[in-house]
Amino acid sequence: MTKTLQLINTESTLPAATTVVIIGGGIVGVSAALSLAERNIPVVLLEKGHIAGEQSSRNLGWIRKTSRHIDDIPLAIAADQLWADMAKRVGKDVGYKQTGIMFLAQNEAQLATHEAWLESVKSLSLGSKMLSAQEINEYAPRGAGSWAGGVYTPSDGKAEPHLAATAIANAAINRGAKIIQNCAVRSVITAGGKVSGVMTEQGEIRCEQVLLAGGVWSRRFLGNLGISYPTLPLICSALRTKPLDGPTDIAIGGPNFSFRKHDDGGYIITQRARLEAPLSLDHLLVGHRYLKQLRTQGGALDVSLSRYFLDDLALKRKWRNDQISPFEKVRTLNPDANQSIVDEALTNLREVWPLFEEVEIAETWAGLMDITPDSNPVIDRIDAVDGLTVAIGFSGHGFGTGPAAGALAADLVTNASPLVNPSVYRFDRF
């Protein structure tokens, strides 16, 4: 959890019944709750810890179409409009600004990757464009980098993770949703092959539909139901500086750094080319599905056998409804920031924007992301359990599409016309 996360007060009494139960209080879960509440559908959201305690408050806050796979861009476009209207919708500032996002290339090979992406999405009229080195220096002055060029999407933007999910959750409550924190769901209850409720640590809630939006915990939850779902963990470390007269409001991703302006005037900085890949039992079970990703992105991964392996191994993979679940054992995943990685990020950035040389660090943190084999999420009904829908596996870039993903999940739960074509997110593609 970052220091600035806004905490909220919620109910503590478990209702006997509702129409929809949502498992997980991240950006997707609370967005789905708001969408359902706005449709006057009774909904209860259950969060094992506190709202946005994990990756939904630890991400970088980027709202981007740039460099997304073409199949994922319709959801990102839908999210753009939802973010633009969010402050009015929830009655509170969420830090949304259409600042634009720019990715930089140091050499022709990196530039070719950006050019290939731009060519692949040209039919979508995103307003993205290639930039020369001179244009990069105009958009982000006072730099010392030597760039081959870059790609820029002015309609991309940012919001503040420490504000957004809790503001959306409060809006959902105001519209009639019930949200209960510190209440883990142990499993789904079925009758006659259909969902009939959920069993929580406090007892049963009867319901007609369940939406699982459990982030990194979703593989374990589904595994207990006998449903195989492949994800592997990655850890991203980040830092936030104290206020600084920086080079630009545009969020920038370089080959080995990224930065974007925080609403307090500081900058959030990461090392884009270095993520921790803590080994776990799941690497033995599903690692073969990631061979393609390893061939293209393996150089960015710090693979290690760490405390995470033993901590993860100690958590049950099978349990009964009357047994304490792993979600009660670990309320909030709180990995330590890797000081080597954040130091390297700042060093790399200082080389190309020396004005960061005298910056003071306000905080560092890390977040654990659940990565699917194709880095796209799963937003789909689960055929094996009639009445169970999932919105999971956002692979570290779900904050930007979170409001649209929640709305799409709500559409699937209620058999409404979907916000976008959900076929790209189907569960059976794995």
C-alpha positions in Angstrom: 0.0 0.0 0.0 1.3 3.4 -0.9 1.3 6.1 1.9 -1.3 8.2 0.1 -4.0 5.5 -0.4 -7.4 6.8 0.7 -9.1 4.3 3.1 -12.9 4.1 3.4 -15.4 2.9 6.0 -17.8 0.1 5.0 -20.4 -2.1 6.5 -19.5 -5.1 8.7 -22.8 -7.0 8.8 -23.1 -9.7 6.3 -26.5 -9.7 4.4 -28.4 -13.0 4.1 -28.9 -12.7 0.4 -28.4 -10.5 -2.7 -28.5 -10.8 -6.5 -24.8 -10.5 -7.3 -21.7 -11.1 -5.1 -18.4 -9.6 -6.3 -15.2 -11.1 -4.9 -12.4 -8.5 -4.8 -12.3 -4.8 -4.1 -9.8 -3.6 -6.7 -10.5 -1.2 -9.5 -12.4 -3.8 -11.6 -14.5 -5.1 -8.7 -15.6 -1.6 -7.5 -16.3 -0.5 -11.1 -18.5 -3.5 -11.6 -20.2 -2.8 -8.3 -20.9 0.8 -9.4 -22.2 -0.3 -12.8 -24.6 -2.9 -11.2 -25.8 -0.4 -8.5 -26.5 2.2 -11.2 -28.8 -0.4 -12.8 -30.6 -1.0 -9.5 -29.3 -4.5 -9.2 -28.6 -5.6 -5.6 -24.9 -6.3 -5.2 -22.5 -7.1 -2.4 -18.8 -6.7 -2.8 -16.6 -8.7 -0.4 -12.9 -7.8 0.0 -10.6 -9.9 2.2 -8.5 -6.9 3.1 -9.3 -3.3 2.3 -10.4 -1.6 -0.9 -7.5 -1.2 -3.4 -5.0 -2.6 -1.0 -3.0 -4.5 -3.6 -2.2 -3.7 -7.2 -5.0 -1.3 -7.8 -3.2 1.3 -5.5 0.3 0.2 -6.5 0.3 0.6 -10.3 1.6 3.6 -12.2 -1.8 5.2 -13.0 -1.4 5.1 -16.8 -4.5 5.1 -19.0 -3.2 4.1 -22.3 -3.9 2.7 -25.7 -0.3 3.0 -26.8 1.4 -0.4 -27.2 -1.6 -2.4 -26.3 -2.5 -5.3 -28.4 -5.0 -4.3 -31.1 -7.6 -6.7 -29.6 -7.4 -5.0 -26.2 -7.8 -1.4 -27.6 -11.6 -1.3 -27.9 -11.8 -1.8 -24.2 -9.2 1.0 -23.7 -11.1 3.3 -25.9 -14.3 2.7 -23.9 -12.3 3.3 -20.7 -11.1 6.7 -22.0 -14.7 8.0 -22.0 -15.5 6.5 -18.6 -12.4 8.1 -17.1 -13.2 11.5 -18.6 -16.6 11.4 -17.0 -15.5 9.7 -13.7 -15.2 12.8 -11.5 -18.8 13.8 -12.4 -20.0 10.3 -12.0 -18.6 9.6 -8.6 -18.7 13.2 -7.3 -15.0 13.3 -6.5 -11.7 14.0 -8.2 -9.8 10.9 -9.2 -6.8 12.7 -10.7 -7.8 12.0 -14.3 -5.9 14.1 -16.9 -5.5 13.5 -20.6 -1.8 14.2 -20.5 -0.7 11.9 -23.4 1.8 9.0 -23.2 5.0 8.8 -25.1 7.3 5.8 -25.6 11.0 6.4 -26.6 13.4 4.4 -28.7 17.2 4.6 -28.3 18.0 2.7 -31.5 16.4 1.6 -34.8 15.4 -1.8 -33.5 13.3 -0.2 -30.7 11.9 2.3 -33.1 10.9 -0.4 -35.5 8.8 -2.0 -32.7 6.9 1.2 -32.2 6.4 1.6 -35.9 5.1 -1.9 -36.2 2.6 -1.3 -33.4 1.4 2.0 -35.0 1.0 0.2 -38.3 -1.0 -2.6 -36.7 -3.6 -0.1 -35.2 -3.8 2.4 -38.0 -7.4 1.4 -38.8 -8.5 2.5 -35.3 -7.7 6.3 -35.7 -6.2 6.6 -32.3 -4.3 9.9 -33.1 -1.0 8.2 -32.3 2.0 9.4 -34.2 5.7 8.8 -34.6 8.1 11.5 -33.2 11.5 12.6 -34.2 14.3 13.3 -31.7 13.7 17.0 -32.2 10.0 16.6 -31.5 10.7 14.6 -28.3 12.9 17.4 -27.0 10.1 19.9 -27.7 7.5 17.9 -25.9 9.9 17.1 -23.0 12.7 19.7 -22.9 15.9 19.9 -20.8 16.8 16.3 -21.7 20.3 14.9 -22.6 19.2 11.7 -24.2 20.0 10.7 -27.8 16.8 9.3 -29.2 16.1 7.5 -32.5 12.5 8.6 -32.2 9.3 7.7 -30.3 5.6 7.1 -30.5 3.1 9.4 -28.9 -0.7 9.2 -28.2 -2.1 12.6 -27.1 -5.4 11.1 -26.0 -3.8 8.8 -23.4 -3.7 10.0 -19.9 -3.4 9.1 -16.2 -5.4 9.0 -13.0 -4.3 8.6 -9.4 -4.5 5.0 -8.0 -4.6 6.2 -4.4 -7.8 8.1 -5.2 -9.7 6.2 -7.9 -10.8 2.9 -6.5 -12.0 4.2 -3.2 -13.9 7.1 -4.9 -15.6 4.6 -7.2 -16.3 2.3 -4.2 -17.9 5.2 -2.2 -20.0 6.1 -5.3 -21.2 2.5 -5.5 -22.2 2.6 -1.8 -24.1 5.8 -2.4 -26.0 4.1 -5.2 -27.0 1.2 -3.0 -24.2 -1.4 -3.3 -23.1 -3.1 0.0 -19.3 -3.3 0.5 -17.7 -5.3 3.3 -14.0 -5.3 3.9 -11.9 -7.8 5.9 -14.3 -10.6 4.8 -12.8 -13.3 2.7 -14.9 -15.5 0.4 -13.8 -19.1 0.8 -15.7 -20.6 -2.1 -18.8 -20.6 -4.3 -21.8 -22.7 -3.3 -23.8 -24.4 -6.0 -27.2 -26.2 -6.1 -28.4 -28.1 -9.1 -25.3 -27.1 -11.0 -25.9 -23.4 -10.6 -24.5 -20.8 -8.2 -26.7 -20.4 -5.2 -24.4 -18.4 -2.9 -20.9 -17.9 -1.5 -19.3 -19.1 1.7 -17.4 -16.4 3.5 -15.4 -16.5 6.7 -18.5 -14.9 8.4 -21.0 -17.3 6.9 -23.1 -17.8 3.7 -24.6 -15.2 1.4 -27.2 -16.5 -1.0 -27.0 -15.1 -4.5 -27.8 -15.7 -8.1 -24.5 -14.6 -9.7 -20.9 -14.3 -8.6 -18.2 -12.1 -10.2 -14.6 -13.0 -9.4 -12.3 -10.0 -9.6 -9.7 -11.3 -7.3 -6.5 -10.3 -9.0 -3.4 -12.4 -8.1 -5.6 -14.6 -5.9 -7.9 -15.8 -8.7 -5.8 -18.7 -9.8 -5.9 -20.2 -6.2 -9.6 -19.5 -5.8 -10.5 -21.2 -9.1 -8.1 -24.0 -8.4 -10.0 -24.9 -5.3 -13.1 -25.2 -7.5 -11.2 -27.6 -9.8 -10.8 -25.0 -12.5 -7.4 -24.6 -14.1 -6.4 -21.0 -14.9 -2.8 -20.0 -15.7 -1.1 -17.0 -14.2 2.3 -16.3 -12.9 3.5 -13.5 -10.6 5.7 -10.5 -11.4 6.7 -7.7 -9.0 7.1 -4.1 -10.1 9.0 -1.7 -7.8 8.4 2.0 -8.0 9.3 5.3 -6.3 7.6 8.7 -5.9 9.6 11.8 -5.7 8.8 15.0 -3.8 7.5 17.9 -5.9 9.8 18.8 -8.7 9.9 21.3 -11.7 9.9 18.4 -14.1 10.3 18.3 -17.9 6.7 17.5 -18.9 3.2 16.4 -17.8 3.3 13.7 -20.5 3.9 10.2 -19.2 7.1 8.8 -20.7 8.3 5.3 -21.1 12.0 4.9 -22.0 13.8 1.7 -22.7 15.0 1.4 -19.1 12.8 3.8 -17.1 9.4 5.4 -17.0 8.0 8.4 -15.3 4.8 10.4 -15.0 3.8 13.4 -12.9 1.9 12.8 -9.7 -0.9 15.1 -8.6 1.2 16.4 -5.8 3.8 17.7 -8.3 6.3 14.8 -7.7 7.0 12.0 -10.2 6.4 8.3 -10.1 9.4 6.4 -11.6 10.1 2.8 -12.5 12.7 0.7 -14.2 10.7 -0.6 -17.2 13.3 -3.1 -18.2 13.6 -4.9 -14.9 10.8 -6.8 -13.1 11.2 -9.4 -10.4 10.0 -12.9 -11.3 9.8 -14.8 -8.0 9.8 -18.5 -8.6 6.8 -20.5 -7.3 5.3 -23.9 -7.6 3.1 -22.5 -10.4 6.2 -22.1 -12.6 6.5 -25.9 -12.6 2.8 -26.3 -13.2 2.1 -23.7 -15.9 5.5 -22.2 -16.8 5.6 -24.0 -20.2 2.7 -21.8 -21.3 5.0 -18.7 -21.1 7.8 -19.8 -23.4 6.8 -17.3 -26.1 6.9 -14.5 -23.6 10.2 -15.6 -22.2 11.8 -15.5 -25.7 10.7 -11.9 -26.3 10.8 -10.4 -22.7 13.0 -12.7 -20.7 15.8 -10.2 -20.6 13.7 -7.9 -18.4 13.1 -10.5 -15.7 15.0 -11.0 -12.5 14.2 -14.6 -11.8 15.0 -15.6 -8.2 14.2 -18.2 -5.6 13.2 -16.0 -2.7 11.0 -16.0 0.4 8.0 -15.8 -1.9 8.4 -19.4 -2.9 8.1 -20.7 0.7 5.3 -18.2 1.6 3.3 -19.2 -1.4 4.0 -22.9 -0.8 2.7 -22.6 2.7 -0.7 -21.5 1.5 -3.3 -24.2 0.8 -4.4 -25.0 -2.7 -7.4 -27.0 -1.5 -9.7 -26.4 1.4 -13.3 -26.9 2.5 -15.9 -24.3 3.2 -15.5 -24.8 6.9 -11.7 -24.4 6.8 -9.7 -21.2 7.0 -8.8 -20.1 3.5 -5.5 -18.7 2.2 -7.3 -15.3 1.8 -7.7 -15.1 5.6 -4.0 -16.0 6.1 -2.8 -13.1 3.9 -5.1 -10.1 3.9 -2.8 -7.9 1.8 0.1 -8.9 -0.4 2.8 -6.4 0.4 6.1 -7.2 -1.3 9.1 -5.1 -0.4 10.4 -2.6 -2.9 13.6 -3.8 -4.6 16.0 -1.0 -3.7 18.4 -2.0 -6.4 15.7 -1.7 -9.1 14.4 1.7 -7.9 18.0 3.1 -7.6 18.7 1.8 -11.1 15.5 3.5 -12.4 16.5 6.8 -11.0 20.1 6.5 -12.3 18.9 5.7 -15.8 16.4 8.6 -15.8 19.1 11.0 -14.6 21.3 10.1 -17.5 18.7 11.4 -20.0 17.0 14.1 -17.8 19.7 15.5 -15.5 17.2 17.7 -13.7 16.2 14.6 -11.7 19.7 14.6 -10.1 18.7 16.5 -7.0 15.3 15.0 -6.5 14.2 13.8 -3.1 12.3 10.4 -2.7 9.0 10.6 -0.9 8.3 6.8 -0.9 9.0 3.5 -2.5 6.7 0.5 -2.9 6.1 -2.7 -4.9 3.1 -4.5 -6.3 2.5 -8.0 -7.4 0.9 -8.5 -10.8 -0.8 -11.6 -12.2 0.4 -12.2 -15.7 -1.5 -14.4 -18.2 0.3 -16.2 -21.1 -0.8 -13.6 -23.6 -0.8 -10.6 -21.2 -4.5 -10.0 -21.8 -7.2 -10.5 -19.2 -10.0 -13.0 -18.9 -13.5 -11.4 -18.8 -15.9 -14.3 -19.3 -18.5 -16.6 -17.9 -17.2 -19.9 -16.6 -19.0 -22.8 -18.2 -18.0 -25.2 -15.5 -20.0 -23.2 -12.9 -23.3 -21.7 -14.1 -23.6 -18.3 -12.6 -19.8 -17.6 -12.2 -18.2 -14.8 -14.2 -14.6 -13.7 -14.0 -12.7 -10.4 -14.7 -9.1 -11.3 -13.9 -5.6 -11.6 -15.2 -5.0 -8.0 -16.2 -1.2 -8.5 -16.3 -0.2 -5.2 -14.8 -2.1 -2.9 -17.1 -5.6 -3.2 -15.8 -5.9 0.1 -14.0 -6.4 2.0 -17.3 -9.1 -0.2 -18.5 -10.6 -1.0 -15.1 -13.8 1.0 -15.3 -14.6 -0.5 -18.7 -13.6 -4.0 -17.6 -15.9 -3.6 -14.6 -18.8 -2.4 -16.9 -18.2 -5.3 -19.3 -18.2 -7.8 -16.5 -21.5 -6.3 -15.2 -22.9 -6.7 -18.7 -21.9 -10.4 -18.8 -23.3 -11.0 -15.3 -26.7 -9.5 -16.3 -26.8 -10.7 -19.9 -26.9 -7.1 -21.1 -25.5 -6.0 -24.5 -21.7 -6.0 -23.9 -19.8 -2.7 -23.9 -17.3 -4.2 -26.3 -17.0 -7.6 -28.0 -15.8 -9.8 -25.2 -14.6 -12.7 -27.4 -10.9 -11.7 -27.1 -11.1 -12.2 -23.4 -12.7 -15.6 -23.4 -11.6 -18.1 -20.7 -11.2 -21.1 -23.0 -8.4 -19.5 -25.1 -5.9 -21.0 -22.7 
